[in-house]
């Protein structure tokens, strides 16, 4: 499966023109994120190269990054209609279509380790939550792998004395859990696409960004950010790094599906490890550029802990409102938290060994699909 990043309008036109007559093993992929985003550069591109090699060149995938084929909220419907064969789907952008998936993802503040988040998400969504799988399949879209982002930080264009200075500031944040946390400080939320964060901070349209530390490196935010709160919070794990048109998936031969499936554990490992590497580069580059990484005060740490403790009841009310989780929404949510606990122990025992992490993903999840 050859995966090459394309952003030219001509390429998009050609894909549209010839979609539907290409070979079933000649697939397209749409990402709303730019080509240097960790999920693209460290995840889906190496994945495609590995699949192409393993298939002897029989399965090919072309990546269209930066929202060329579909902006973020349109990715699911674009896959559903077969305009693209696969892509990255963020449930926070399509909550009405996949409400169960998004409700589980709303517990994101319960975990701040991408390794734990990614593993728990894949196990729960793919093996333990038929309601989640079914709602994707209703849209002719089959999730194959989820990823967990690096934890989030406040990244601000001006020096702050502490998080209390966020009052009245314009803060870019996405997804309800992050928005609710930001609003605890009296900040105003602004909506800015990922590819426009740099310009928004540079021009003062946003005072701060809430995002993974990796963005300081991959999006060059170190050039416009002066202050970072060194108190990580939450990992977003609800997004699929690989979701495929279900009819296309079923048209593939057994061997073609098998070769794709054989690389899924490595795909999840590569994104997770990529986030860790990009975060380390972001910190070292930021420090060299004079960015202040401010340690949290005891008051700030307690405020975060108290807020996280209150999240279960908020998400439980959300599950009931949406009618997800069957007759026992609390058990539905607790099932995911139990899966998180399982992987917290497993990851701690692995002691940072990513080869062992990949093997655990294969043994515990992907070998069972």
C-alpha positions as CSV (number, residue, x, y, z in Angstrom):
1,X,0.0,0.0,0.0
2,X,1.8,3.1,-1.1
3,X,1.0,6.2,0.9
4,X,2.1,9.5,-0.5
5,X,1.0,12.8,0.8
6,X,-0.7,15.0,-1.8
7,X,-2.1,18.5,-1.4
8,X,-2.4,19.8,-4.9
9,X,-5.8,20.7,-6.2
10,X,-5.1,18.8,-9.4
11,X,-4.6,15.6,-7.4
12,X,-8.0,16.1,-5.7
13,X,-9.6,16.7,-9.1
14,X,-8.1,13.5,-10.5
15,X,-9.2,11.4,-7.5
16,X,-12.7,12.7,-7.9
17,X,-12.7,12.0,-11.6
18,X,-11.5,8.5,-11.3
19,X,-13.1,7.4,-8.1
20,X,-15.1,4.3,-8.5
21,X,-13.1,2.8,-11.3
22,X,-9.8,2.4,-9.5
23,X,-8.9,-1.0,-8.2
24,X,-10.3,-2.0,-4.8
25,X,-6.7,-2.4,-3.6
26,X,-5.8,1.1,-4.8
27,X,-7.2,3.1,-1.9
28,X,-7.4,6.8,-1.0
29,X,-7.1,8.3,2.5
30,X,-8.2,11.7,3.7
31,X,-6.7,13.5,6.7
32,X,-8.0,16.9,8.0
33,X,-4.5,17.5,9.4
34,X,-1.5,18.9,7.7
35,X,1.2,16.6,6.3
36,X,3.6,17.3,9.2
37,X,1.0,16.3,11.8
38,X,2.1,13.4,13.9
39,X,-0.7,11.2,12.8
40,X,0.3,11.7,9.1
41,X,4.0,11.9,9.2
42,X,4.7,9.4,11.9
43,X,1.6,7.3,11.5
44,X,-0.3,6.7,8.3
45,X,2.6,7.3,5.9
46,X,4.9,4.7,7.4
47,X,1.9,2.4,7.8
48,X,1.1,2.6,4.1
49,X,4.7,2.0,3.1
50,X,4.8,-1.1,5.4
51,X,1.6,-2.5,3.9
52,X,2.8,-1.9,0.4
53,X,6.0,-3.8,1.1
54,X,4.2,-6.6,2.9
55,X,1.7,-7.0,0.0
56,X,4.4,-6.9,-2.7
57,X,3.0,-3.7,-4.0
58,X,-0.5,-5.2,-4.5
59,X,-2.3,-2.8,-2.1
60,X,-1.8,0.9,-2.6
61,X,-3.0,3.9,-0.6
62,X,-2.7,7.6,-1.5
63,X,-2.9,10.1,1.4
64,X,-4.6,13.5,0.9
65,X,-3.7,15.6,3.9
66,X,-4.6,19.1,5.0
67,X,-8.3,18.6,4.4
68,X,-7.8,18.7,0.6
69,X,-10.5,16.0,0.0
70,X,-12.7,16.8,3.0
71,X,-12.6,19.2,6.0
72,X,-12.6,17.5,9.3
73,X,-16.4,17.3,10.0
74,X,-17.0,16.0,6.4
75,X,-14.6,13.1,6.6
76,X,-17.1,10.5,7.9
77,X,-19.7,11.3,5.2
78,X,-17.0,11.4,2.5
79,X,-16.0,7.9,3.5
80,X,-19.6,6.8,3.7
81,X,-20.3,8.0,0.2
82,X,-17.1,6.4,-1.2
83,X,-15.6,9.7,-2.3
84,X,-12.5,8.5,-0.4
85,X,-11.9,5.0,0.7
86,X,-10.6,5.8,4.1
87,X,-9.6,8.5,6.5
88,X,-9.2,9.9,10.0
89,X,-12.5,10.6,11.8
90,X,-12.9,12.7,14.9
91,X,-16.1,12.0,16.7
92,X,-16.2,15.4,18.4
93,X,-16.9,16.9,15.0
94,X,-19.8,14.5,14.2
95,X,-21.4,13.9,17.6
96,X,-24.9,13.3,16.2
97,X,-23.7,10.6,13.9
98,X,-21.6,8.6,16.3
99,X,-22.8,9.6,19.8
100,X,-21.7,6.5,21.7
101,X,-18.2,6.9,20.4
102,X,-18.1,10.5,21.3
103,X,-19.6,9.9,24.8
104,X,-16.8,7.5,25.7
105,X,-14.3,10.0,24.3
106,X,-15.7,12.6,26.6
107,X,-14.0,10.9,29.5
108,X,-10.6,12.0,28.0
109,X,-9.5,14.0,31.1
110,X,-9.3,10.6,32.9
111,X,-6.0,9.8,31.2
112,X,-2.9,11.8,30.3
113,X,-0.7,9.0,28.9
114,X,-1.1,8.5,25.1
115,X,0.1,4.8,25.4
116,X,-2.7,4.0,27.9
117,X,-5.3,6.0,26.0
118,X,-4.6,4.5,22.6
119,X,-4.5,0.9,23.9
120,X,-7.7,1.3,26.0
121,X,-9.5,3.0,23.1
122,X,-8.7,0.3,20.6
123,X,-9.7,-2.5,23.0
124,X,-12.9,-0.9,24.1
125,X,-14.1,0.5,20.8
126,X,-13.1,-2.5,18.7
127,X,-13.8,-5.4,21.1
128,X,-16.1,-4.3,23.9
129,X,-18.5,-1.7,22.5
130,X,-20.7,-3.2,19.8
131,X,-22.9,0.0,20.1
132,X,-19.9,2.0,19.1
133,X,-19.0,-0.2,16.1
134,X,-22.5,-0.4,14.9
135,X,-23.0,3.3,14.7
136,X,-20.0,3.6,12.5
137,X,-21.1,0.7,10.3
138,X,-24.5,2.5,9.9
139,X,-22.6,5.1,8.0
140,X,-20.8,2.5,5.9
141,X,-17.6,3.2,7.7
142,X,-15.5,0.6,9.6
143,X,-13.0,1.7,12.2
144,X,-9.7,-0.3,12.0
145,X,-7.5,1.6,14.5
146,X,-7.8,4.5,17.0
147,X,-5.0,6.7,18.3
148,X,-4.4,8.6,21.5
149,X,-3.0,12.1,21.4
150,X,-0.2,13.4,23.6
151,X,-1.6,15.2,26.6
152,X,-2.8,18.8,26.3
153,X,-1.2,22.0,27.6
154,X,-2.1,25.7,27.6
155,X,0.3,27.3,25.0
156,X,0.1,31.1,25.1
157,X,1.5,33.9,23.0
158,X,2.3,36.1,26.0
159,X,3.8,35.5,29.5
160,X,1.3,34.6,32.2
161,X,1.9,34.6,36.0
162,X,-0.4,31.6,36.3
163,X,-3.6,30.1,34.9
164,X,-5.7,32.7,36.7
165,X,-4.4,35.1,34.1
166,X,-6.5,33.2,31.5
167,X,-9.6,35.2,32.6
168,X,-10.8,37.2,29.6
169,X,-8.2,35.6,27.3
170,X,-9.2,34.1,23.9
171,X,-8.3,30.4,24.0
172,X,-8.5,28.0,21.1
173,X,-9.9,24.6,22.3
174,X,-11.9,21.8,20.7
175,X,-14.2,19.1,22.2
176,X,-16.5,19.7,25.1
177,X,-14.2,18.3,27.9
178,X,-11.5,20.7,26.9
179,X,-13.9,23.6,26.5
180,X,-15.4,23.0,29.9
181,X,-11.9,22.9,31.5
182,X,-10.8,26.2,29.9
183,X,-14.0,27.9,30.9
184,X,-13.2,27.2,34.6
185,X,-10.7,30.1,34.3
186,X,-13.1,32.6,32.7
187,X,-11.5,32.4,29.2
188,X,-13.4,32.9,26.0
189,X,-13.4,30.0,23.5
190,X,-12.4,30.6,19.9
191,X,-12.8,28.1,17.1
192,X,-9.6,27.8,15.0
193,X,-8.8,24.8,12.6
194,X,-5.6,23.0,13.4
195,X,-3.8,24.3,10.3
196,X,-4.6,27.9,11.3
197,X,-3.4,27.9,14.9
198,X,0.0,29.4,14.1
199,X,-1.6,32.4,12.3
200,X,-4.2,32.9,15.0
201,X,-1.6,33.1,17.7
202,X,0.7,35.2,15.5
203,X,-2.1,37.8,14.7
204,X,-3.6,37.8,18.2
205,X,-6.9,36.2,17.1
206,X,-6.2,33.7,19.9
207,X,-4.2,34.4,23.0
208,X,-3.6,30.7,23.8
209,X,-4.0,27.3,22.3
210,X,-5.0,24.1,24.1
211,X,-3.2,21.3,22.3
212,X,-0.5,18.6,22.5
213,X,3.0,19.8,23.3
214,X,4.0,18.2,20.0
215,X,2.3,21.1,18.2
216,X,5.2,23.3,19.3
217,X,7.4,21.2,17.0
218,X,5.1,19.9,14.2
219,X,3.2,23.2,13.8
220,X,6.2,25.4,14.7
221,X,4.2,27.1,17.5
222,X,7.5,27.6,19.3
223,X,7.9,30.6,17.1
224,X,4.8,32.3,18.4
225,X,4.3,30.8,21.9
226,X,6.1,32.4,24.9
227,X,4.5,30.5,27.8
228,X,3.4,27.0,28.4
229,X,1.6,25.6,31.5
230,X,3.6,22.5,32.3
231,X,0.5,20.7,33.7
232,X,-0.6,18.1,31.1
233,X,-4.3,17.2,31.0
234,X,-6.2,14.6,29.0
235,X,-5.4,12.5,25.9
236,X,-7.9,12.5,23.1
237,X,-8.5,8.9,22.1
238,X,-11.8,8.9,20.3
239,X,-10.5,9.5,16.7
240,X,-9.8,6.7,14.3
241,X,-6.4,7.0,12.6
242,X,-7.7,4.5,10.1
243,X,-11.4,4.2,9.1
244,X,-12.4,2.4,5.9
245,X,-15.5,2.5,3.7
246,X,-17.1,-0.8,4.7
247,X,-18.2,-1.8,1.2
248,X,-14.6,-1.2,0.0
249,X,-13.2,-3.3,2.9
250,X,-15.5,-6.2,2.1
251,X,-14.4,-6.1,-1.6
252,X,-10.8,-6.6,-0.7
253,X,-9.5,-10.2,-0.8
254,X,-8.8,-12.1,2.4
255,X,-5.1,-11.7,1.8
256,X,-5.4,-7.9,1.2
257,X,-7.4,-7.5,4.5
258,X,-4.9,-9.7,6.3
259,X,-1.9,-7.6,5.2
260,X,-3.6,-4.4,6.3
261,X,-4.6,-5.9,9.6
262,X,-1.1,-7.2,10.2
263,X,0.2,-3.6,10.4
264,X,-2.5,-2.1,12.7
265,X,-0.6,-2.6,16.0
266,X,2.5,-1.0,14.5
267,X,0.3,1.9,13.3
268,X,-1.0,2.6,16.8
269,X,2.5,2.2,18.2
270,X,4.1,4.6,15.6
271,X,1.6,7.4,16.3
272,X,2.0,7.0,20.0
273,X,5.7,6.9,19.9
274,X,5.7,9.7,17.3
275,X,3.8,11.9,19.7
276,X,6.3,11.2,22.5
277,X,9.2,12.0,20.2
278,X,7.6,15.2,18.8
279,X,6.8,16.3,22.4
280,X,10.4,15.9,23.4
281,X,11.6,17.9,20.4
282,X,9.0,20.6,21.2
283,X,10.3,20.9,24.7
284,X,13.9,21.1,23.8
285,X,13.3,23.5,20.8
286,X,11.0,25.6,22.9
287,X,13.5,26.0,25.8
288,X,16.1,26.9,23.2
289,X,13.8,29.6,21.9
290,X,13.2,31.0,25.3
291,X,9.7,29.6,25.9
292,X,8.8,29.4,29.6
293,X,7.5,26.0,30.8
294,X,5.7,27.0,34.0
295,X,5.3,24.4,36.7
296,X,1.7,24.4,38.1
297,X,1.0,25.7,41.6
298,X,-0.6,23.5,44.2
299,X,-3.9,25.4,43.7
300,X,-3.8,24.7,39.9
301,X,-3.0,21.0,40.4
302,X,-5.9,20.6,42.9
303,X,-8.3,22.5,40.6
304,X,-7.5,20.1,37.8
305,X,-7.8,17.0,40.1
306,X,-11.2,18.2,41.4
307,X,-12.4,18.9,37.9
308,X,-11.4,15.5,36.6
309,X,-13.2,13.9,39.6
310,X,-16.4,15.7,38.6
311,X,-16.3,14.6,34.9
312,X,-17.8,11.2,35.3
313,X,-21.2,12.6,36.5
314,X,-21.1,15.1,33.6
315,X,-20.5,12.4,31.0
316,X,-23.0,10.1,32.6
317,X,-25.7,12.8,32.3
318,X,-24.6,13.3,28.6
319,X,-24.9,9.5,28.0
320,X,-28.5,9.6,29.4
321,X,-29.4,12.6,27.4
322,X,-28.1,11.0,24.2
323,X,-29.7,7.6,24.9
324,X,-26.4,5.7,24.6
325,X,-25.1,2.9,26.9
326,X,-28.2,0.8,26.8
327,X,-30.1,0.2,30.1
328,X,-27.0,1.0,32.2
329,X,-25.1,4.1,31.0
330,X,-23.0,4.1,34.1
331,X,-21.7,0.5,33.4
332,X,-21.1,1.6,29.8
333,X,-18.8,4.3,31.0
334,X,-17.2,2.3,33.8
335,X,-16.4,-0.4,31.3
336,X,-14.1,2.0,29.5
337,X,-12.5,3.2,32.8
338,X,-11.9,-0.4,33.8
339,X,-10.1,-0.9,30.4
340,X,-8.0,2.2,31.1
341,X,-7.0,0.7,34.5
342,X,-6.0,-2.5,32.8
343,X,-3.7,-0.7,30.4
344,X,-2.3,1.6,33.1
345,X,-0.9,-1.5,34.8
346,X,0.2,-3.1,31.5
347,X,2.0,0.0,30.3
348,X,3.7,0.6,33.7
349,X,5.0,-3.0,33.5
350,X,6.4,-2.4,30.0
351,X,8.7,0.4,31.4
352,X,8.8,2.4,28.1
353,X,9.6,-0.6,25.8
354,X,7.7,0.2,22.6
355,X,8.4,-3.1,21.0
356,X,6.7,-4.8,24.0
357,X,3.9,-2.2,23.7
358,X,3.3,-3.1,20.1
359,X,3.3,-6.8,20.9
360,X,0.8,-6.2,23.7
361,X,-1.5,-4.3,21.3
362,X,-1.3,-7.3,18.9
363,X,-1.9,-9.9,21.5
364,X,-4.6,-8.1,23.5
365,X,-6.5,-6.5,20.6
366,X,-5.6,-6.9,17.0
367,X,-5.1,-10.6,17.0
368,X,-8.8,-10.9,18.2
369,X,-10.4,-8.9,15.5
